[in-house]
């Protein structure tokens, strides 16, 4: 695949499933949480919500299954369970190579649906944090993916226009958010990257 990264001044990486291989630990935490609170565990559906903060995922679980779970309580349990199960996280090769190659010459941001505390812990644990200029986490925006707010704020904090930035993502929610922000996007698909150009009318 032809990758023309030179045209961009800023790289914005999603974290979970894009830069760090955290999805198995997240899904395990959701499985334990589902058992604890008695809601159905649907692995593929939950994987598709990657990038959405835990509280909003609980609201989706309530909506889909007609439940009345307390988002605050359930998400706190899930985040605590995730923290206990995420001591052995690895980086994802295809995106780490890009980060290693460009972090000295491009502005680098993380745009994640995770909480800031969790993001900083994982990025530190995997040795990536020193290469990051800006972290935009769930706590920093009101409109989460597929809304563009995370990526727009990341561009703003990098002092760049959206058109100067490219996003790296692993979910369709993230891709929608990138395009809504007026940015090109590379999706992690297996061991390679798939290019999705922003729509021409942006």
C-alpha positions in Angstrom: 0.0 0.0 0.0 1.3 3.4 -0.9 1.5 5.6 2.2 2.0 9.3 1.7 2.5 10.5 5.2 4.7 13.5 4.3 1.8 15.7 3.4 0.6 15.7 7.0 2.0 17.8 9.9 0.1 16.0 12.7 -0.5 12.4 13.4 -3.4 11.6 15.8 -3.5 8.0 17.1 -6.4 6.3 18.7 -5.0 4.2 21.6 -7.0 1.1 22.3 -6.7 -1.4 19.5 -4.8 1.1 17.3 -1.5 1.8 19.1 -1.9 -0.5 22.0 -3.3 -4.0 22.0 -5.7 -3.4 24.8 -8.9 -4.8 23.3 -8.5 -8.3 24.7 -8.1 -6.9 28.2 -11.1 -4.5 27.7 -13.3 -7.3 26.5 -12.3 -9.6 29.3 -13.1 -6.7 31.7 -16.6 -6.4 30.1 -17.1 -10.1 30.3 -16.4 -10.0 34.1 -18.6 -6.9 34.4 -21.5 -8.6 32.5 -21.4 -11.5 34.9 -21.3 -9.2 37.9 -24.2 -7.1 36.8 -26.2 -9.7 34.9 -26.3 -8.3 31.4 -25.7 -10.2 28.2 -22.1 -10.3 27.0 -21.8 -9.8 23.2 -18.1 -9.8 22.3 -18.5 -8.5 18.7 -21.0 -5.8 19.5 -18.8 -4.5 22.4 -15.7 -4.6 20.2 -17.6 -2.4 17.7 -18.1 0.2 20.4 -14.3 0.5 20.9 -13.5 4.2 21.4 -16.6 5.0 23.3 -16.2 5.7 27.0 -17.4 3.0 29.4 -20.3 5.1 30.8 -21.7 5.6 27.3 -21.3 1.9 26.6 -23.4 1.2 29.7 -26.1 3.6 28.4 -26.0 1.6 25.1 -26.3 -1.7 27.0 -29.4 -0.3 28.9 -30.9 0.9 25.6 -30.4 -2.3 23.6 -31.3 -4.8 26.4 -34.0 -2.7 28.1 -32.1 -2.5 31.4 -31.7 0.1 34.1 -28.1 -0.3 35.1 -26.4 2.7 36.8 -23.7 3.8 34.2 -21.4 5.3 36.9 -21.4 2.2 39.1 -21.0 -0.3 36.2 -18.3 1.7 34.4 -16.3 2.2 37.6 -16.4 -1.6 38.2 -15.4 -2.2 34.5 -12.5 0.3 34.7 -11.2 -1.2 38.0 -11.4 -4.7 36.4 -9.6 -3.5 33.3 -6.8 -1.9 35.4 -6.3 -5.2 37.2 -6.1 -7.1 33.9 -4.0 -4.8 31.8 -0.4 -5.2 33.2 0.8 -7.0 30.1 -0.2 -4.8 27.2 1.8 -4.8 24.0 2.1 -2.2 21.2 0.6 -2.8 17.8 3.4 -3.2 15.3 2.0 -1.5 12.2 1.3 1.8 14.0 4.3 1.6 16.3 6.6 1.6 13.3 5.0 4.8 12.1 5.3 6.4 15.5 9.0 5.4 15.8 9.8 6.7 12.4 8.0 10.1 12.6 7.8 11.2 16.2 10.8 13.5 15.8 9.5 15.3 12.8 5.7 15.3 13.2 3.4 16.6 15.9 1.9 13.5 17.6 -1.4 13.3 19.6 -3.4 10.5 21.2 -7.2 10.8 20.8 -8.8 8.2 23.0 -12.2 7.3 24.5 -10.3 6.0 27.6 -10.0 8.1 30.8 -6.9 10.2 31.0 -5.5 8.4 34.0 -5.8 5.0 32.3 -4.3 6.4 29.0 -1.3 7.9 30.8 -0.7 4.7 32.8 -0.8 2.4 29.6 1.3 4.8 27.5 3.9 5.0 30.3 3.8 1.2 30.8 4.5 0.6 27.1 7.2 3.2 26.8 5.3 5.2 24.3 4.4 8.3 26.3 7.7 10.1 25.6 6.9 10.3 21.9 3.5 11.9 22.5 3.0 15.7 22.4 -0.7 15.8 23.4 -3.3 13.4 24.9 -7.0 14.0 24.4 -9.0 11.6 26.6 -12.7 11.0 27.4 -12.5 13.5 30.2 -11.6 16.3 27.8 -14.6 16.4 25.5 -18.4 16.1 25.7 -19.0 14.7 22.2 -17.3 11.3 22.0 -16.7 9.3 18.9 -18.4 9.1 16.3 -18.5 12.9 17.1 -15.4 14.7 15.8 -14.6 16.6 19.0 -11.7 14.3 20.2 -9.8 14.8 17.0 -10.6 18.5 16.5 -9.3 19.2 20.1 -6.2 17.2 19.4 -5.5 19.3 16.2 -6.2 22.5 18.1 -3.7 21.5 20.9 -1.1 20.6 18.3 -1.7 24.1 16.8 -2.7 22.6 13.5 -5.7 22.8 11.2 -7.7 19.6 10.8 -6.7 19.3 7.2 -3.0 19.1 8.3 -3.7 16.0 10.4 -4.2 12.3 9.7 -5.9 9.9 12.1 -5.0 6.3 12.8 -8.0 4.2 14.1 -9.3 0.6 14.4 -13.1 1.0 14.6 -15.8 2.4 12.3 -16.8 4.8 15.1 -13.3 6.2 15.0 -13.3 6.4 11.2 -16.6 8.3 11.3 -15.2 10.7 13.9 -12.0 11.3 11.8 -14.1 12.1 8.6 -16.5 14.2 10.6 -13.4 16.2 11.7 -12.4 16.7 8.1 -9.3 14.4 8.4 -8.0 11.5 6.3 -7.9 8.2 8.2 -5.9 5.0 8.2 -7.7 2.0 9.7 -5.7 -0.8 11.3 -6.9 -4.0 9.6 -4.9 -7.1 10.8 -1.2 -6.3 10.2 -1.8 -3.5 7.7 -3.3 -0.1 7.2 -6.3 0.7 5.0 -6.5 4.3 3.7 -9.9 6.2 3.9 -9.8 9.6 2.4 -12.0 12.3 3.9 -15.0 13.2 1.7 -14.1 15.7 -1.0 -16.7 18.3 0.1 -14.9 18.9 3.4 
